[in-house]
Amino acid sequence: MRVAVIGATGTIGAPVVDLLTRSGHEVIRVSRNSNPRVNLDDPASIDAFYNAIGEVDSVLCIAGHSAR
C-alpha cells in the first residue's frame, strides 16, 4: 500500500512510519522540512501536495504540536 504520513518525523509519526515501512508499505514521509511539504492552513498548499505525490491508498495526518 502507498501511504502518505503527514507529521512523519514527530513523536507519534516516526514510530508509525517505522511500523508501516517494516510492514512493507511504501511510505511518503511528510514534515515541515520535507519535499513534498504541505501547509495544512493553506488550501492551495494542500492541492499542490496532492498533485505532487500522485495517487495514494491512504493519508495519515499525525501533524501537530505536543509537549515532549
PQR file of N, CA, C, O and H, with PARSE charges and radii, in Angstrom:
ATOM      1  N   MET A   1       0.847  -1.172   0.000 -0.4000 1.5000
ATOM      2  CA  MET A   1       0.000   0.000   0.000 -0.0000 2.0000
ATOM      3  C   MET A   1       0.896   1.240   0.000  0.5500 1.7000
ATOM      4  O   MET A   1       1.945   1.247   0.645 -0.5500 1.4000
ATOM      5  N   ARG A   2       0.496   2.267  -0.706 -0.4000 1.5000
ATOM      6  CA  ARG A   2       1.229   3.539  -0.770 -0.0000 2.0000
ATOM      7  C   ARG A   2       0.563   4.520   0.189  0.5500 1.7000
ATOM      8  O   ARG A   2      -0.599   4.885   0.012 -0.5500 1.4000
ATOM      9  H   ARG A   2      -0.356   2.262  -1.229  0.4000 1.0000
ATOM     10  N   VAL A   3       1.316   4.942   1.211 -0.4000 1.5000
ATOM     11  CA  VAL A   3       0.758   5.735   2.303 -0.0000 2.0000
ATOM     12  C   VAL A   3       1.541   7.035   2.465  0.5500 1.7000
ATOM     13  O   VAL A   3       2.771   7.018   2.506 -0.5500 1.4000
ATOM     14  H   VAL A   3       2.260   4.645   1.354  0.4000 1.0000
ATOM     15  N   ALA A   4       0.838   8.152   2.557 -0.4000 1.5000
ATOM     16  CA  ALA A   4       1.453   9.436   2.895 -0.0000 2.0000
ATOM     17  C   ALA A   4       1.227   9.673   4.384  0.5500 1.7000
ATOM     18  O   ALA A   4       0.101   9.589   4.875 -0.5500 1.4000
ATOM     19  H   ALA A   4      -0.161   8.165   2.523  0.4000 1.0000
ATOM     20  N   VAL A   5       2.315   9.970   5.095 -0.4000 1.5000
ATOM     21  CA  VAL A   5       2.216  10.248   6.530 -0.0000 2.0000
ATOM     22  C   VAL A   5       2.628  11.696   6.755  0.5500 1.7000
ATOM     23  O   VAL A   5       3.801  12.045   6.627 -0.5500 1.4000
ATOM     24  H   VAL A   5       3.230  10.038   4.696  0.4000 1.0000
ATOM     25  N   ILE A   6       1.655  12.533   7.092 -0.4000 1.5000
ATOM     26  CA  ILE A   6       1.902  13.939   7.390 -0.0000 2.0000
ATOM     27  C   ILE A   6       2.195  14.035   8.886  0.5500 1.7000
ATOM     28  O   ILE A   6       1.374  13.651   9.718 -0.5500 1.4000
ATOM     29  H   ILE A   6       0.701  12.249   7.197  0.4000 1.0000
ATOM     30  N   GLY A   7       3.373  14.553   9.209 -0.4000 1.5000
ATOM     31  CA  GLY A   7       3.843  14.556  10.596 -0.0000 2.0000
ATOM     32  C   GLY A   7       4.767  13.381  10.837  0.5500 1.7000
ATOM     33  O   GLY A   7       4.850  12.867  11.953 -0.5500 1.4000
ATOM     34  H   GLY A   7       4.040  14.866   8.533  0.4000 1.0000
ATOM     35  N   ALA A   8       5.465  12.953   9.792 -0.4000 1.5000
ATOM     36  CA  ALA A   8       6.248  11.713   9.806 -0.0000 2.0000
ATOM     37  C   ALA A   8       7.443  11.724  10.744  0.5500 1.7000
ATOM     38  O   ALA A   8       7.935  10.656  11.109 -0.5500 1.4000
ATOM     39  H   ALA A   8       5.398  13.371   8.886  0.4000 1.0000
ATOM     40  N   THR A   9       7.928  12.892  11.147 -0.4000 1.5000
ATOM     41  CA  THR A   9       9.123  12.933  11.983 -0.0000 2.0000
ATOM     42  C   THR A   9       8.809  13.214  13.450  0.5500 1.7000
ATOM     43  O   THR A   9       9.720  13.313  14.272 -0.5500 1.4000
ATOM     44  H   THR A   9       7.528  13.759  10.851  0.4000 1.0000
ATOM     45  N   GLY A  10       7.552  13.340  13.774 -0.4000 1.5000
ATOM     46  CA  GLY A  10       7.162  13.709  15.138 -0.0000 2.0000
ATOM     47  C   GLY A  10       7.189  12.551  16.120  0.5500 1.7000
ATOM     48  O   GLY A  10       7.568  11.430  15.782 -0.5500 1.4000
ATOM     49  H   GLY A  10       6.812  13.259  13.106  0.4000 1.0000
ATOM     50  N   THR A  11       6.784  12.846  17.325 -0.4000 1.5000
ATOM     51  CA  THR A  11       6.775  11.892  18.424 -0.0000 2.0000
ATOM     52  C   THR A  11       5.941  10.655  18.107  0.5500 1.7000
ATOM     53  O   THR A  11       6.343   9.537  18.428 -0.5500 1.4000
ATOM     54  H   THR A  11       6.476  13.756  17.601  0.4000 1.0000
ATOM     55  N   ILE A  12       4.812  10.843  17.495 -0.4000 1.5000
ATOM     56  CA  ILE A  12       3.942   9.720  17.117 -0.0000 2.0000
ATOM     57  C   ILE A  12       4.223   9.290  15.683  0.5500 1.7000
ATOM     58  O   ILE A  12       4.213   8.097  15.379 -0.5500 1.4000
ATOM     59  H   ILE A  12       4.485  11.751  17.233  0.4000 1.0000
ATOM     60  N   GLY A  13       4.471  10.249  14.804 -0.4000 1.5000
ATOM     61  CA  GLY A  13       4.656   9.949  13.392 -0.0000 2.0000
ATOM     62  C   GLY A  13       5.830   9.043  13.090  0.5500 1.7000
ATOM     63  O   GLY A  13       5.709   8.137  12.265 -0.5500 1.4000
ATOM     64  H   GLY A  13       4.479  11.218  15.051  0.4000 1.0000
ATOM     65  N   ALA A  14       6.963   9.263  13.737 -0.4000 1.5000
ATOM     66  CA  ALA A  14       8.163   8.460  13.452 -0.0000 2.0000
ATOM     67  C   ALA A  14       7.940   6.969  13.726  0.5500 1.7000
ATOM     68  O   ALA A  14       8.297   6.147  12.883 -0.5500 1.4000
ATOM     69  H   ALA A  14       7.061   9.998  14.407  0.4000 1.0000
ATOM     70  N   PRO A  15       7.363   6.589  14.873 -0.5600 1.5000
ATOM     71  CA  PRO A  15       7.105   5.165  15.084  0.2800 2.0000
ATOM     72  C   PRO A  15       6.069   4.595  14.109  0.5500 1.7000
ATOM     73  O   PRO A  15       6.161   3.432  13.717 -0.5500 1.4000
ATOM     74  N   VAL A  16       5.092   5.404  13.723 -0.4000 1.5000
ATOM     75  CA  VAL A  16       4.095   4.953  12.749 -0.0000 2.0000
ATOM     76  C   VAL A  16       4.771   4.674  11.408  0.5500 1.7000
ATOM     77  O   VAL A  16       4.500   3.654  10.774 -0.5500 1.4000
ATOM     78  H   VAL A  16       5.017   6.349  14.042  0.4000 1.0000
ATOM     79  N   VAL A  17       5.654   5.584  10.977 -0.4000 1.5000
ATOM     80  CA  VAL A  17       6.396   5.381   9.731 -0.0000 2.0000
ATOM     81  C   VAL A  17       7.238   4.116   9.815  0.5500 1.7000
ATOM     82  O   VAL A  17       7.270   3.333   8.865 -0.5500 1.4000
ATOM     83  H   VAL A  17       5.874   6.412  11.492  0.4000 1.0000
ATOM     84  N   ASP A  18       7.915   3.906  10.929 -0.4000 1.5000
ATOM     85  CA  ASP A  18       8.728   2.697  11.106 -0.0000 2.0000
ATOM     86  C   ASP A  18       7.878   1.437  10.982  0.5500 1.7000
ATOM     87  O   ASP A  18       8.270   0.488  10.303 -0.5500 1.4000
ATOM     88  H   ASP A  18       7.889   4.542  11.700  0.4000 1.0000
ATOM     89  N   LEU A  19       6.736   1.424  11.623 -0.4000 1.5000
ATOM     90  CA  LEU A  19       5.846   0.265  11.577 -0.0000 2.0000
ATOM     91  C   LEU A  19       5.346   0.003  10.152  0.5500 1.7000
ATOM     92  O   LEU A  19       5.361  -1.134   9.680 -0.5500 1.4000
ATOM     93  H   LEU A  19       6.418   2.195  12.175  0.4000 1.0000
ATOM     94  N   LEU A  20       4.908   1.058   9.480 -0.4000 1.5000
ATOM     95  CA  LEU A  20       4.417   0.899   8.113 -0.0000 2.0000
ATOM     96  C   LEU A  20       5.527   0.399   7.178  0.5500 1.7000
ATOM     97  O   LEU A  20       5.297  -0.474   6.341 -0.5500 1.4000
ATOM     98  H   LEU A  20       4.896   1.981   9.863  0.4000 1.0000
ATOM     99  N   THR A  21       6.720   0.957   7.330 -0.4000 1.5000
ATOM    100  CA  THR A  21       7.847   0.555   6.497 -0.0000 2.0000
ATOM    101  C   THR A  21       8.211  -0.911   6.746  0.5500 1.7000
ATOM    102  O   THR A  21       8.419  -1.667   5.797 -0.5500 1.4000
ATOM    103  H   THR A  21       6.907   1.666   8.011  0.4000 1.0000
ATOM    104  N   ARG A  22       8.287  -1.310   8.008 -0.4000 1.5000
ATOM    105  CA  ARG A  22       8.592  -2.712   8.352 -0.0000 2.0000
ATOM    106  C   ARG A  22       7.520  -3.661   7.837  0.5500 1.7000
ATOM    107  O   ARG A  22       7.793  -4.830   7.564 -0.5500 1.4000
ATOM    108  H   ARG A  22       8.118  -0.696   8.778  0.4000 1.0000
ATOM    109  N   SER A  23       6.299  -3.151   7.707 -0.4000 1.5000
ATOM    110  CA  SER A  23       5.194  -3.982   7.218 -0.0000 2.0000
ATOM    111  C   SER A  23       5.151  -4.047   5.690  0.5500 1.7000
ATOM    112  O   SER A  23       4.270  -4.690   5.119 -0.5500 1.4000
ATOM    113  H   SER A  23       6.078  -2.201   7.929  0.4000 1.0000
ATOM    114  N   GLY A  24       6.098  -3.385   5.035 -0.4000 1.5000
ATOM    115  CA  GLY A  24       6.212  -3.484   3.595 -0.0000 2.0000
ATOM    116  C   GLY A  24       5.489  -2.424   2.784  0.5500 1.7000
ATOM    117  O   GLY A  24       5.382  -2.539   1.563 -0.5500 1.4000
ATOM    118  H   GLY A  24       6.814  -2.863   5.499  0.4000 1.0000
ATOM    119  N   HIS A  25       4.995  -1.398   3.453 -0.4000 1.5000
ATOM    120  CA  HIS A  25       4.279  -0.338   2.747 -0.0000 2.0000
ATOM    121  C   HIS A  25       5.259   0.691   2.185  0.5500 1.7000
ATOM    122  O   HIS A  25       6.329   0.920   2.749 -0.5500 1.4000
ATOM    123  H   HIS A  25       5.082  -1.305   4.445  0.4000 1.0000
ATOM    124  N   GLU A  26       4.878   1.301   1.073 -0.4000 1.5000
ATOM    125  CA  GLU A  26       5.635   2.425   0.523 -0.0000 2.0000
ATOM    126  C   GLU A  26       5.150   3.674   1.257  0.5500 1.7000
ATOM    127  O   GLU A  26       3.972   4.023   1.184 -0.5500 1.4000
ATOM    128  H   GLU A  26       4.009   1.115   0.615  0.4000 1.0000
ATOM    129  N   VAL A  27       6.056   4.342   1.960 -0.4000 1.5000
ATOM    130  CA  VAL A  27       5.671   5.475   2.791 -0.0000 2.0000
ATOM    131  C   VAL A  27       6.240   6.767   2.221  0.5500 1.7000
ATOM    132  O   VAL A  27       7.439   6.867   1.962 -0.5500 1.4000
ATOM    133  H   VAL A  27       7.013   4.058   2.019  0.4000 1.0000
ATOM    134  N   ILE A  28       5.376   7.748   2.029 -0.4000 1.5000
ATOM    135  CA  ILE A  28       5.793   9.098   1.655 -0.0000 2.0000
ATOM    136  C   ILE A  28       5.845   9.884   2.953  0.5500 1.7000
ATOM    137  O   ILE A  28       4.815  10.163   3.566 -0.5500 1.4000
ATOM    138  H   ILE A  28       4.402   7.667   2.240  0.4000 1.0000
ATOM    139  N   ARG A  29       7.052  10.237   3.364 -0.4000 1.5000
ATOM    140  CA  ARG A  29       7.245  10.945   4.633 -0.0000 2.0000
ATOM    141  C   ARG A  29       7.083  12.451   4.416  0.5500 1.7000
ATOM    142  O   ARG A  29       7.752  13.044   3.569 -0.5500 1.4000
ATOM    143  H   ARG A  29       7.889  10.010   2.866  0.4000 1.0000
ATOM    144  N   VAL A  30       6.191  13.053   5.189 -0.4000 1.5000
ATOM    145  CA  VAL A  30       5.918  14.477   5.039 -0.0000 2.0000
ATOM    146  C   VAL A  30       6.112  15.153   6.394  0.5500 1.7000
ATOM    147  O   VAL A  30       5.566  14.722   7.410 -0.5500 1.4000
ATOM    148  H   VAL A  30       5.649  12.572   5.877  0.4000 1.0000
ATOM    149  N   SER A  31       6.906  16.225   6.381 -0.4000 1.5000
ATOM    150  CA  SER A  31       7.119  17.010   7.594 -0.0000 2.0000
ATOM    151  C   SER A  31       7.262  18.474   7.199  0.5500 1.7000
ATOM    152  O   SER A  31       7.129  18.820   6.024 -0.5500 1.4000
ATOM    153  H   SER A  31       7.350  16.575   5.556  0.4000 1.0000
ATOM    154  N   ARG A  32       7.530  19.330   8.175 -0.4000 1.5000
ATOM    155  CA  ARG A  32       7.678  20.754   7.874 -0.0000 2.0000
ATOM    156  C   ARG A  32       8.829  21.019   6.906  0.5500 1.7000
ATOM    157  O   ARG A  32       8.806  21.988   6.148 -0.5500 1.4000
ATOM    158  H   ARG A  32       7.638  19.049   9.129  0.4000 1.0000
ATOM    159  N   ASN A  33       9.834  20.145   6.944 -0.4000 1.5000
ATOM    160  CA  ASN A  33      11.037  20.372   6.138 -0.0000 2.0000
ATOM    161  C   ASN A  33      11.209  19.379   5.007  0.5500 1.7000
ATOM    162  O   ASN A  33      12.281  19.318   4.407 -0.5500 1.4000
ATOM    163  H   ASN A  33       9.853  19.357   7.560  0.4000 1.0000
ATOM    164  N   SER A  34      10.192  18.607   4.701 -0.4000 1.5000
ATOM    165  CA  SER A  34      10.323  17.575   3.672 -0.0000 2.0000
ATOM    166  C   SER A  34       9.990  18.123   2.289  0.5500 1.7000
ATOM    167  O   SER A  34       9.498  19.240   2.129 -0.5500 1.4000
ATOM    168  H   SER A  34       9.320  18.657   5.189  0.4000 1.0000
ATOM    169  N   ASN A  35      10.276  17.303   1.324 -0.4000 1.5000
ATOM    170  CA  ASN A  35       9.857  17.590  -0.043 -0.0000 2.0000
ATOM    171  C   ASN A  35       9.210  16.321  -0.557  0.5500 1.7000
ATOM    172  O   ASN A  35       9.929  15.347  -0.781 -0.5500 1.4000
ATOM    173  H   ASN A  35      10.675  16.395   1.454  0.4000 1.0000
ATOM    174  N   PRO A  36       7.900  16.263  -0.760 -0.5600 1.5000
ATOM    175  CA  PRO A  36       6.993  17.408  -0.752  0.2800 2.0000
ATOM    176  C   PRO A  36       6.641  17.840   0.667  0.5500 1.7000
ATOM    177  O   PRO A  36       6.791  17.075   1.620 -0.5500 1.4000
ATOM    178  N   ARG A  37       6.184  19.040   0.788 -0.4000 1.5000
ATOM    179  CA  ARG A  37       5.714  19.549   2.072 -0.0000 2.0000
ATOM    180  C   ARG A  37       4.291  20.053   1.889  0.5500 1.7000
ATOM    181  O   ARG A  37       3.824  20.243   0.766 -0.5500 1.4000
ATOM    182  H   ARG A  37       6.062  19.662   0.014  0.4000 1.0000
ATOM    183  N   VAL A  38       3.615  20.266   3.001 -0.4000 1.5000
ATOM    184  CA  VAL A  38       2.249  20.772   2.935 -0.0000 2.0000
ATOM    185  C   VAL A  38       2.014  21.684   4.129  0.5500 1.7000
ATOM    186  O   VAL A  38       2.455  21.398   5.242 -0.5500 1.4000
ATOM    187  H   VAL A  38       3.994  20.112   3.913  0.4000 1.0000
ATOM    188  N   ASN A  39       1.314  22.786   3.883 -0.4000 1.5000
ATOM    189  CA  ASN A  39       0.880  23.688   4.945 -0.0000 2.0000
ATOM    190  C   ASN A  39      -0.614  23.440   5.124  0.5500 1.7000
ATOM    191  O   ASN A  39      -1.412  23.822   4.268 -0.5500 1.4000
ATOM    192  H   ASN A  39       0.956  23.019   2.979  0.4000 1.0000
ATOM    193  N   LEU A  40      -0.991  22.814   6.208 -0.4000 1.5000
ATOM    194  CA  LEU A  40      -2.385  22.434   6.424 -0.0000 2.0000
ATOM    195  C   LEU A  40      -3.324  23.618   6.615  0.5500 1.7000
ATOM    196  O   LEU A  40      -4.543  23.453   6.590 -0.5500 1.4000
ATOM    197  H   LEU A  40      -0.343  22.503   6.903  0.4000 1.0000
ATOM    198  N   ASP A  41      -2.765  24.811   6.806 -0.4000 1.5000
ATOM    199  CA  ASP A  41      -3.579  26.021   6.924 -0.0000 2.0000
ATOM    200  C   ASP A  41      -3.873  26.656   5.569  0.5500 1.7000
ATOM    201  O   ASP A  41      -4.618  27.633   5.498 -0.5500 1.4000
ATOM    202  H   ASP A  41      -1.774  24.945   6.826  0.4000 1.0000
ATOM    203  N   ASP A  42      -3.300  26.119   4.497 -0.4000 1.5000
ATOM    204  CA  ASP A  42      -3.394  26.731   3.179 -0.0000 2.0000
ATOM    205  C   ASP A  42      -3.982  25.749   2.165  0.5500 1.7000
ATOM    206  O   ASP A  42      -3.292  24.825   1.735 -0.5500 1.4000
ATOM    207  H   ASP A  42      -2.694  25.325   4.555  0.4000 1.0000
ATOM    208  N   PRO A  43      -5.249  25.938   1.776 -0.5600 1.5000
ATOM    209  CA  PRO A  43      -5.876  25.010   0.823  0.2800 2.0000
ATOM    210  C   PRO A  43      -5.096  24.844  -0.480  0.5500 1.7000
ATOM    211  O   PRO A  43      -5.070  23.747  -1.038 -0.5500 1.4000
ATOM    212  N   ALA A  44      -4.464  25.901  -0.976 -0.4000 1.5000
ATOM    213  CA  ALA A  44      -3.674  25.793  -2.207 -0.0000 2.0000
ATOM    214  C   ALA A  44      -2.470  24.881  -1.992  0.5500 1.7000
ATOM    215  O   ALA A  44      -2.087  24.134  -2.892 -0.5500 1.4000
ATOM    216  H   ALA A  44      -4.485  26.792  -0.523  0.4000 1.0000
ATOM    217  N   SER A  45      -1.878  24.940  -0.809 -0.4000 1.5000
ATOM    218  CA  SER A  45      -0.751  24.067  -0.482 -0.0000 2.0000
ATOM    219  C   SER A  45      -1.192  22.604  -0.429  0.5500 1.7000
ATOM    220  O   SER A  45      -0.458  21.710  -0.851 -0.5500 1.4000
ATOM    221  H   SER A  45      -2.189  25.547  -0.077  0.4000 1.0000
ATOM    222  N   ILE A  46      -2.375  22.372   0.082 -0.4000 1.5000
ATOM    223  CA  ILE A  46      -2.905  21.002   0.148 -0.0000 2.0000
ATOM    224  C   ILE A  46      -3.139  20.462  -1.259  0.5500 1.7000
ATOM    225  O   ILE A  46      -2.791  19.317  -1.547 -0.5500 1.4000
ATOM    226  H   ILE A  46      -2.971  23.097   0.425  0.4000 1.0000
ATOM    227  N   ASP A  47      -3.723  21.273  -2.134 -0.4000 1.5000
ATOM    228  CA  ASP A  47      -3.923  20.864  -3.526 -0.0000 2.0000
ATOM    229  C   ASP A  47      -2.590  20.562  -4.203  0.5500 1.7000
ATOM    230  O   ASP A  47      -2.453  19.549  -4.889 -0.5500 1.4000
ATOM    231  H   ASP A  47      -4.006  22.203  -1.899  0.4000 1.0000
ATOM    232  N   ALA A  48      -1.602  21.445  -4.009 -0.4000 1.5000
ATOM    233  CA  ALA A  48      -0.275  21.247  -4.605 -0.0000 2.0000
ATOM    234  C   ALA A  48       0.371  19.974  -4.074  0.5500 1.7000
ATOM    235  O   ALA A  48       1.032  19.253  -4.821 -0.5500 1.4000
ATOM    236  H   ALA A  48      -1.712  22.268  -3.452  0.4000 1.0000
ATOM    237  N   PHE A  49       0.185  19.699  -2.801 -0.4000 1.5000
ATOM    238  CA  PHE A  49       0.730  18.482  -2.188 -0.0000 2.0000
ATOM    239  C   PHE A  49       0.170  17.238  -2.865  0.5500 1.7000
ATOM    240  O   PHE A  49       0.923  16.344  -3.253 -0.5500 1.4000
ATOM    241  H   PHE A  49      -0.353  20.285  -2.194  0.4000 1.0000
ATOM    242  N   TYR A  50      -1.143  17.181  -3.006 -0.4000 1.5000
ATOM    243  CA  TYR A  50      -1.755  16.010  -3.649 -0.0000 2.0000
ATOM    244  C   TYR A  50      -1.330  15.885  -5.113  0.5500 1.7000
ATOM    245  O   TYR A  50      -1.140  14.775  -5.609 -0.5500 1.4000
ATOM    246  H   TYR A  50      -1.755  17.906  -2.691  0.4000 1.0000
ATOM    247  N   ASN A  51      -1.181  17.005  -5.800 -0.4000 1.5000
ATOM    248  CA  ASN A  51      -0.696  16.956  -7.177 -0.0000 2.0000
ATOM    249  C   ASN A  51       0.733  16.433  -7.240  0.5500 1.7000
ATOM    250  O   ASN A  51       1.095  15.731  -8.184 -0.5500 1.4000
ATOM    251  H   ASN A  51      -1.335  17.907  -5.397  0.4000 1.0000
ATOM    252  N   ALA A  52       1.547  16.768  -6.246 -0.4000 1.5000
ATOM    253  CA  ALA A  52       2.951  16.354  -6.225 -0.0000 2.0000
ATOM    254  C   ALA A  52       3.121  14.871  -5.916  0.5500 1.7000
ATOM    255  O   ALA A  52       3.994  14.218  -6.487 -0.5500 1.4000
ATOM    256  H   ALA A  52       1.254  17.338  -5.478  0.4000 1.0000
ATOM    257  N   ILE A  53       2.295  14.333  -5.019 -0.4000 1.5000
ATOM    258  CA  ILE A  53       2.513  12.937  -4.604 -0.0000 2.0000
ATOM    259  C   ILE A  53       1.792  11.934  -5.497  0.5500 1.7000
ATOM    260  O   ILE A  53       2.133  10.752  -5.495 -0.5500 1.4000
ATOM    261  H   ILE A  53       1.586  14.864  -4.556  0.4000 1.0000
ATOM    262  N   GLY A  54       0.814  12.382  -6.247 -0.4000 1.5000
ATOM    263  CA  GLY A  54       0.081  11.445  -7.095 -0.0000 2.0000
ATOM    264  C   GLY A  54      -0.869  10.581  -6.280  0.5500 1.7000
ATOM    265  O   GLY A  54      -1.269  10.943  -5.173 -0.5500 1.4000
ATOM    266  H   GLY A  54       0.537  13.343  -6.249  0.4000 1.0000
ATOM    267  N   GLU A  55      -1.218   9.447  -6.840 -0.4000 1.5000
ATOM    268  CA  GLU A  55      -2.215   8.576  -6.213 -0.0000 2.0000
ATOM    269  C   GLU A  55      -1.623   7.836  -5.014  0.5500 1.7000
ATOM    270  O   GLU A  55      -0.519   7.295  -5.075 -0.5500 1.4000
ATOM    271  H   GLU A  55      -0.894   9.153  -7.739  0.4000 1.0000
ATOM    272  N   VAL A  56      -2.387   7.827  -3.930 -0.4000 1.5000
ATOM    273  CA  VAL A  56      -2.014   7.085  -2.730 -0.0000 2.0000
ATOM    274  C   VAL A  56      -3.211   6.266  -2.271  0.5500 1.7000
ATOM    275  O   VAL A  56      -4.352   6.557  -2.628 -0.5500 1.4000
ATOM    276  H   VAL A  56      -3.285   8.266  -3.880  0.4000 1.0000
ATOM    277  N   ASP A  57      -2.937   5.245  -1.480 -0.4000 1.5000
ATOM    278  CA  ASP A  57      -4.000   4.414  -0.930 -0.0000 2.0000
ATOM    279  C   ASP A  57      -4.539   4.977   0.379  0.5500 1.7000
ATOM    280  O   ASP A  57      -5.691   4.745   0.747 -0.5500 1.4000
ATOM    281  H   ASP A  57      -2.010   5.009  -1.189  0.4000 1.0000
ATOM    282  N   SER A  58      -3.676   5.727   1.079 -0.4000 1.5000
ATOM    283  CA  SER A  58      -4.076   6.223   2.386 -0.0000 2.0000
ATOM    284  C   SER A  58      -3.257   7.459   2.743  0.5500 1.7000
ATOM    285  O   SER A  58      -2.106   7.598   2.330 -0.5500 1.4000
ATOM    286  H   SER A  58      -2.741   5.915   0.781  0.4000 1.0000
ATOM    287  N   VAL A  59      -3.868   8.350   3.514 -0.4000 1.5000
ATOM    288  CA  VAL A  59      -3.172   9.516   4.050 -0.0000 2.0000
ATOM    289  C   VAL A  59      -3.403   9.519   5.554  0.5500 1.7000
ATOM    290  O   VAL A  59      -4.543   9.498   6.018 -0.5500 1.4000
ATOM    291  H   VAL A  59      -4.803   8.237   3.849  0.4000 1.0000
ATOM    292  N   LEU A  60      -2.318   9.543   6.305 -0.4000 1.5000
ATOM    293  CA  LEU A  60      -2.406   9.653   7.759 -0.0000 2.0000
ATOM    294  C   LEU A  60      -1.900  11.027   8.154  0.5500 1.7000
ATOM    295  O   LEU A  60      -0.778  11.399   7.810 -0.5500 1.4000
ATOM    296  H   LEU A  60      -1.392   9.559   5.928  0.4000 1.0000
ATOM    297  N   CYS A  61      -2.708  11.776   8.866 -0.4000 1.5000
ATOM    298  CA  CYS A  61      -2.293  13.092   9.338 -0.0000 2.0000
ATOM    299  C   CYS A  61      -2.060  13.007  10.838  0.5500 1.7000
ATOM    300  O   CYS A  61      -2.991  12.904  11.636 -0.5500 1.4000
ATOM    301  H   CYS A  61      -3.619  11.473   9.145  0.4000 1.0000
ATOM    302  N   ILE A  62      -0.779  13.055  11.189 -0.4000 1.5000
ATOM    303  CA  ILE A  62      -0.381  12.972  12.593 -0.0000 2.0000
ATOM    304  C   ILE A  62       0.355  14.255  12.958  0.5500 1.7000
ATOM    305  O   ILE A  62       1.166  14.270  13.883 -0.5500 1.4000
ATOM    306  H   ILE A  62      -0.022  13.139  10.541  0.4000 1.0000
ATOM    307  N   ALA A  63       0.073  15.325  12.234 -0.4000 1.5000
ATOM    308  CA  ALA A  63       0.738  16.590  12.432 -0.0000 2.0000
ATOM    309  C   ALA A  63       0.147  17.333  13.623  0.5500 1.7000
ATOM    310  O   ALA A  63      -1.044  17.227  13.916 -0.5500 1.4000
ATOM    311  H   ALA A  63      -0.587  15.313  11.482  0.4000 1.0000
ATOM    312  N   GLY A  64       0.990  18.070  14.288 -0.4000 1.5000
ATOM    313  CA  GLY A  64       0.527  18.892  15.395 -0.0000 2.0000
ATOM    314  C   GLY A  64       1.646  19.193  16.363  0.5500 1.7000
ATOM    315  O   GLY A  64       2.776  18.733  16.200 -0.5500 1.4000
ATOM    316  H   GLY A  64       1.958  18.156  14.050  0.4000 1.0000
ATOM    317  N   HIS A  65       1.321  19.952  17.347 -0.4000 1.5000
ATOM    318  CA  HIS A  65       2.296  20.301  18.385 -0.0000 2.0000
ATOM    319  C   HIS A  65       1.971  19.492  19.626  0.5500 1.7000
ATOM    320  O   HIS A  65       0.805  19.309  19.979 -0.5500 1.4000
ATOM    321  H   HIS A  65       0.403  20.325  17.479  0.4000 1.0000
ATOM    322  N   SER A  66       3.006  19.015  20.277 -0.4000 1.5000
ATOM    323  CA  SER A  66       2.777  18.251  21.509 -0.0000 2.0000
ATOM    324  C   SER A  66       3.883  18.558  22.508  0.5500 1.7000
ATOM    325  O   SER A  66       4.988  18.954  22.135 -0.5500 1.4000
ATOM    326  H   SER A  66       3.952  19.163  19.991  0.4000 1.0000
ATOM    327  N   ALA A  67       3.574  18.373  23.747 -0.4000 1.5000
ATOM    328  CA  ALA A  67       4.581  18.510  24.790 -0.0000 2.0000
ATOM    329  C   ALA A  67       5.416  17.245  24.803  0.5500 1.7000
ATOM    330  O   ALA A  67       4.874  16.143  24.711 -0.5500 1.4000
ATOM    331  H   ALA A  67       2.677  18.051  24.050  0.4000 1.0000
ATOM    332  N   ARG A  68       6.702  17.386  24.915 -0.4000 1.5000
ATOM    333  CA  ARG A  68       7.578  16.203  24.932 -0.0000 2.0000
ATOM    334  C   ARG A  68       8.021  15.890  26.320  0.5500 1.7000
ATOM    335  O   ARG A  68       8.762  14.930  26.531 -0.5500 1.4000
ATOM    336  H   ARG A  68       7.142  18.281  24.990  0.4000 1.0000
TER
END
